[in-house]
Amino acid sequence: MEALTLNILTVVVFAVSVILQTIVLLAALWIMIKIQKMEVKWLWLILGAVGASVFDMIPFVGRPLAIATLVVTVYYTTQAEYIDILFTVVVGYSVKFCLNLFLISMLMGKLRPDLHQTADRTNEVPEPVVARVHAPTNANKMPALTNAVANGPTNAMSQADALQITKNFTLKGVIQSDRRPLAVIDTGVKTYTVASGDWTWMMTKSGRFKIHCDQCTDNSATLSLGGNPITLKLTEKVIELTQ
């Protein structure tokens, strides 16, 4: 049943296409004959238009057969000279061909890109992407600290906890500048460059903590962790907990 329906639909589409092309070709040939003031025999003219439209559907050899059919039928229609017949056939067939191209372009729709829409998309501001960094945890290497210290970097902690967290800290260097000096601090996990007076989140072997840089001198840097001042010396690279 589906195959029969498909065959019927194919025949209908073919018939409609032949009828439309026949009408266009017949109108073009009639106009050319009237312009040249030649006689018209409608039977031959209609037969030629229908035959040319049908032959035009055949691949490869269809177009030469269509032109030959038009030449013969226009000759019997007008009984004119061959030069006039060829001129009428060429112009009429060309008009039909150009009209077919026009109809195809209309059916295809708009192919050019919308430059205004592209410009609007280009000017759109992308939404910010928030990246979440999860600190690596290892229960075997982390010191036994209280929950308040591990989960709250800015909370007060004991001197022992602060010393345990910063025991691997070393001062790699001090950069003097016109505004504020900078300290290069290695936590044993990552190296940070901090300025005097800044708060910085630092990754340590005990977790991630917010540490304040109190002061930088030529050979030392004083940090603050949980309310406990810590002094790092550049020469000895040891940690002193200020009393």
DAGITA-V15197 format. One record per residue. PHI is phi in degrees with one decimal (none if undefined). Layout:
phi=PHI
phi=PHI
This chain:
phi=none
phi=-66.5
phi=-64.7
phi=-64.8
phi=-62.6
phi=-65.7
phi=-65.5
phi=-62.8
phi=-63.8
phi=-64.3
phi=-65.1
phi=-64.8
phi=-62.6
phi=-63.3
phi=-65.0
phi=-64.0
phi=-63.7
phi=-64.7
phi=-63.7
phi=-64.0
phi=-66.4
phi=-63.7
phi=-62.8
phi=-64.9
phi=-65.9
phi=-63.6
phi=-66.0
phi=-66.0
phi=-66.8
phi=-63.7
phi=-63.9
phi=-65.1
phi=-66.9
phi=-66.7
phi=-62.6
phi=-85.9
phi=57.3
phi=-108.8
phi=-74.1
phi=-123.9
phi=-111.4
phi=-63.5
phi=-61.6
phi=-64.0
phi=-66.5
phi=-67.9
phi=-60.3
phi=-64.7
phi=-66.5
phi=-67.0
phi=-62.1
phi=-64.3
phi=-66.9
phi=-70.0
phi=-63.4
phi=-65.4
phi=-79.9
phi=-84.3
phi=-66.9
phi=66.6
phi=-86.9
phi=-66.9
phi=-67.9
phi=-59.6
phi=-64.8
phi=-65.1
phi=-66.4
phi=-63.2
phi=-62.6
phi=-64.9
phi=-60.6
phi=-67.3
phi=-70.2
phi=-67.2
phi=-63.2
phi=-72.6
phi=-77.0
phi=-107.3
phi=56.3
phi=-94.4
phi=-72.7
phi=-64.3
phi=-65.0
phi=-69.9
phi=-64.7
phi=-61.9
phi=-62.5
phi=-64.5
phi=-66.1
phi=-63.2
phi=-67.9
phi=-63.7
phi=-67.1
phi=-67.9
phi=-61.7
phi=-63.1
phi=-63.7
phi=-65.5
phi=-66.9
phi=-62.4
phi=-62.5
phi=-63.9
phi=-65.8
phi=-63.7
phi=-65.8
phi=-68.3
phi=-71.0
phi=-71.7
phi=83.7
phi=-85.9
phi=-101.3
phi=-73.7
phi=-70.7
phi=-82.0
phi=-68.7
phi=-66.8
phi=-66.6
phi=-64.5
phi=-65.1
phi=-65.1
phi=-68.4
phi=-66.7
phi=-81.0
phi=-67.3
phi=-88.3
phi=-66.5
phi=-69.1
phi=-65.7
phi=-103.7
phi=-96.2
phi=-98.7
phi=-107.6
phi=-105.9
phi=-101.5
phi=-70.9
phi=-66.7
phi=-117.9
phi=-145.1
phi=-67.3
phi=-76.8
phi=-96.7
phi=-76.4
phi=-69.9
phi=-79.0
phi=-108.6
phi=-73.7
phi=-61.8
phi=-63.7
phi=-74.1
phi=-69.8
phi=-95.0
phi=-131.8
phi=-62.9
phi=-92.1
phi=-73.0
phi=-69.3
phi=-140.2
phi=-77.9
phi=-64.1
phi=-67.3
phi=-65.4
phi=-63.1
phi=-68.2
phi=-65.0
phi=-70.4
phi=-100.6
phi=-68.5
phi=-97.3
phi=-72.9
phi=-136.7
phi=-93.3
phi=-81.9
phi=175.7
phi=-128.9
phi=-108.3
phi=-85.9
phi=-139.7
phi=-68.6
phi=-86.7
phi=-139.0
phi=-71.0
phi=-117.7
phi=-114.7
phi=-100.5
phi=-118.7
phi=-106.1
phi=-88.9
phi=92.4
phi=-119.9
phi=-152.5
phi=-101.8
phi=-125.0
phi=-112.9
phi=-122.5
phi=-102.2
phi=-62.7
phi=95.6
phi=-100.6
phi=-95.5
phi=-140.1
phi=-79.1
phi=-120.8
phi=-89.6
phi=-120.5
phi=-71.7
phi=-100.1
phi=131.0
phi=-106.9
phi=-136.5
phi=-94.4
phi=-120.8
phi=-104.2
phi=-93.4
phi=-78.3
phi=-159.7
phi=-127.4
phi=-117.0
phi=-64.9
phi=-131.7
phi=-156.4
phi=-143.7
phi=-108.7
phi=-110.7
phi=-133.8
phi=-131.7
phi=61.1
phi=84.2
phi=-109.7
phi=-74.2
phi=-130.3
phi=-109.1
phi=-107.7
phi=-102.7
phi=-75.8
phi=-74.8
phi=-89.3
phi=55.5
phi=-122.0
phi=-106.8
phi=-118.0
phi=-92.0
phi=-72.1
phi=-81.1
